[in-house]
Amino acid sequence: MISFGPISSRRLGKSLGINNIISPKACSFECIYCQIGRTFKKTTLREQFYKPEFIFNNVRAHLLSISTSDKPDYLTFVSNGEPTIDKNLGESIHLLKSIGIPVAIITNSSLLSDKSVRDDLALADWVSLKVDAASKSIWQKINRPDDDLNFEKHIESIFRFRDSFSGDLRTESYFRVSYSDTDQMGFMHHSNYLKYYETACWELFRVLGIPYSELEKEDIILPVVNASLKFLMPALYDQKMEITTGVRSFKGPRIVFEYQMINEKQEILNEAQITVGCVKKSTGKACFPPVSMSNALNEILKTDPSCDQETFLIQVIP
């Protein structure tokens, strides 16, 4: 099956899925949580699967077969493996964009060191990059990458693509509720939500190229000055979760983050709005963020920093 749906997507509205990888699964990773299952062909070599014209004609026919009220908001590459292994990906995107519907791609980001991959992804309107780990050892345990991949090169190439991509850029990871974070009812204790949200916040900064350790070197700390949480459903032991992190506003020394915790059924379990203040560690006084941080936040917002706008998504694994 080349195309399927449209299906409801929390991030993309209605999404028509596109599978550009011929079975069996071909991927550069063999992630322990992958819903597709075992990677039968682990590779980093790009090759041809379907001809771009075949994908385009299949998607166009699919769109003609559905009602106007069911038209998708995005055409989304969610492949039987890693979509960027397809060396014809760029040409397929180019043809599909002529339909007039934005193109989205969900990638594990492992091949971004290849300029041809970055060039292909640059043609898309929306790209989601996988970031599951901040260390090589965790990366190897969770993603089980191909032997030809290098962790440091993998992270560096994500930053390189981030700096050049003009579309909507997202990043994805996952976590499970640990036993130590639950109470006698098997629910995650209410005090632990803040811990996960804080981790999501620091991972956001890490992806932006300004890890918290670098901020501390500039004498900057970001204490929480206000937190509001809304508990909708309980998070249960061993559930796989995602956290979405949005920059709600950025003005002066204050940054307001918005969070949602979502389970595998795409149910929203918890919502939060947390305000942090930019403070000089040496004096304890409020200050404006350093240039590196201001530039990163403005890049997220892509507008005046005082504007309220949710523009960034990250899902985090502790």
Disulfide bonds with the S-S distance in Angstrom:
none
